[in-house]
Amino acid sequence: MSEPKIVILDDAPALYAHAAEEIAHFAGEAVCTHGEFTICLSGGTTPAATYDMLGSKFHFSIDWKEVQFFWGDERCVPPEDAASNYAMTLRTLLSKLTLKPSQVHRIHGERSPDEAARAYEDELRNHFGIGDGEFPRFDVMLLGLGDNSHTASLFPGSAAIHESERLALAVEVDDPTQRHRVTVTPPVINNAARVMFLVAGAAKAQAVWNILKGPRDVDKFPAQVVVPDHGEVIWLLDKAAASLLT
């Protein structure tokens, strides 16, 4: 595994713009290379601002008809619920694009958690044409970082951190607003060609230090599980989030 690439931007707006630029660049590269761009999306406020920019300033920079949209995790709520990652992406990006339904591969949070996880595994296997023991290879996997060092819905102490065979799991997390979720597993994240962390704000500074500089303890700092053997990890940080790094 290569060392993570760390890019520090002046502030959050600069981070949003740089992330959108990078995604547009990687999309063009993927479409030219193999005819489509597969992106696994993250929830949260930082990605939302980036998605909004992709749908406006970068609307004509990406061949959207060749983009396949997936999600790294989802709360077990209906797709129109304000807590839904899909709903956020629909509002900020997807509604601004002309897409075919087959391009959007959402996690069906309105189903029971286990059923939604199994259905999403089937969706991933069908699109990527993979069988048992194989994992999808996303062109870009977007991730956020919680102030408790979680990423996707891999929370401290979760057994899902150590999953090595499943593609997606139903998890119950330490979040009173929505405990039941579906998340992709570490081997799915680690099989991506590029993993991009988008992290902004001083509240995340300790978590950033934990992952990049702290002692190795994936149960305490779940985002440390992101160690692709054949992929690149890019950390896009604003100065506030990077403030504890030397």
N, C-alpha and C positions, 0 to 999 in steps of 0.2 A: 504494500500500500504506500502511495506517495504521501508526503506531508500535506496537511490541509492548506489551502490557499486562503489567506485572511486579507480581506479588503475592508478598510475603514473609511467611511464617508463622513463628511462634515456634520450632517444632521439627518433626521428622518426623511425629509423630502428628497435629499440627494440619494439616500439609500433606495427609496421607491423607484426613482428614475434609473439608477444604475441597474437595479434588478430587472426592470422592464427591458432595458437595453440588452442585457445579457440573455434574457429569455428569447427576445426577438432574434438575436444572433444565433443562439443554439437551435432555434426552430428552423431558420434558413439552412443551417448546416445539415440538420437531420433530413429535411425534405430533399435537399440536393443529393444526399448520400444514399438514403433508402426509401424515399418517397412518402414518408409521413413523420410526424413529430408526436411522440407520446410524452405527456406531461402528467405527473401526479401532483395534485394541488394540496395546499395546506390551508387551514383556517386561520382566523386571527386578524387583528387590525392591520399589521404590517403587510401581509399578502393582499388584503382587501384594497389598500391604496395602490399597490403595484398592479393588481388586476384592473382597477379603474383606469390607470394610465395605459395599460395594454389595449384596453377597449377604446381609448380615445386617441392619444398622441401616437400610439403605435398601431392603430387600427389597420393601416395600409402597409405596414412593414412585415406582416406575417401572412403567409398563405393559409388562412384559417380553415379552408376546406380540407386541408391535409393534416389537421391537428386532432388528436384523440385525447379527450379529457378524462382523467381518473382522479380519485381522491385518496389521500393517505389515511384519513380517519373521518368518522362521522358520529355525531350524537344520535341516539336512538329516538328521533323525533320525526314527524312528518316533513316532507320536503319544503313546505311553505312556512315552517316554524322559524321564528327569528333566530333560534339557536343553531339552526342547520348550517353546516359548512356549504352544502350545495346551494341553499337559499342565498347565502352571502355571495357566492360566485355568480349565481344567476343575476343577482341585482347589479353587481359591479362589472361583470364582463360578458357572460354568455348572452344576456338579453341584447347586447349591442352588436352581436354577430349574426351572420346568416349561417346556420349550422343544420346538418341532418341529425335526426334523433340518434342515429347509430354512432355519432361522434362523442356522445356524452354517456359516460359509464359511471353513474352515481351509485353510492351505497344506499340501499333502500332502508333508511333508518326507521321507517314506519312499521317494518316487520319486527318479529321478535329478534333479539340480538343474535342468537345462534343461527337463525334462519337467514338473517341479513348477511352474516359473515360467510356462510356456505354459498349463498347466491353470488356474493362478490368474488369468491374464489373461482366459481364457475365462469363468471364474466372475464376474469383475468386469464384463465386458461384458454377460453374460447378465442379471445382476441389475439393473444400472443402465440397461440398454437402450441401450448406446452402441456406436458403430461406430469404424472406423479414424480416428485423429486426434482422438478425443474421450477425455475422462478422467472417471472417476467423481467425484462430489461428495459426500464424506462430511459428515455433520452435525458429527462430531467426529473428529479424528485425534489420538490420544494418542501422544506421543513421549517417550522418555527421552534422556539425554545421557551418553555415555561419558566417562571422564576423558581420553581422547584426542580429545575433541570430535566423536565420531561420533554419528549418530542413525540409527534403524532399523538396517540393515546397510550404511550408506553410510560406509565407513571412509576415513581419509586416503589420498589417492593413488589411489582407485578410479575407474576410468572411468565407473562407474555414476553418479557425481556429476553428470556432464555429459549423461546420457541425456535425450532430449527427446521420444521417440516411444513407447517401450515402457511398459507399465504395471507390469511386474514383471520382474526379472532374477535369474539365477543369478549369485552372486558368490563369490569366494574371498577371505576376509578374514584380517587379521593377528591371529588368535586361535587358539592351539594347541589349545584345548579342542574347538573345532568350527569349522573353516575354511570349510566349504561351507554356504552359506545361500541363501535366496531373500529378496529385498527389493522393496518397492514403490519406484518411482522418484520423483525430485523433482517432476515435473509432477503426479503423483497427490497427493503431499503438498500441493503448492501450490494444488490445486484444491479443497481442503477448505473448508467454511464456517468452521470453527474448528480451529486447531491448538493443542493444549495440551501444553506441556512439563512433565513432573513430575520435579523434580530435588531430591535431598536429600543432605546430608552435605558435610563440609569437603573431602573428596577430589575433589568436583566443582567446587569454587570457581574454580579456574583455568580450567576448560573453560567455565564460565558467563561469566567475564570475556572469554575469547577470542571467544565468539560475540557477546556483546552490546556489548563495548567495544573489542575488538581490531581490528587491520587486516583488511581484507576479503581473504580467501584461502580459497576454498571447498575447494581441494585439501588444505590443511593443517587447516582447521576446517570439516568437511563440514556441520555443522548450520547454518552460515551460508547454505546453499542454500535454507533455508526462508524464502521471501519471497512469500507469496500476494498476487496482485493484487486479488482480490475476497474476501478472507477475513480473519479475525482471528487473531492469534497471542497466546496467553496463556502466560506463564511463571509457574508455581507453584513457588516456592523456599522452603526453610527458611532460617533465618538463617545457618546454617553454609555452605550452598551459595552464598548471596548475600554472603558476608563480604568479597569483594574489590570489590564494586560500591560506588560512592559514592552 
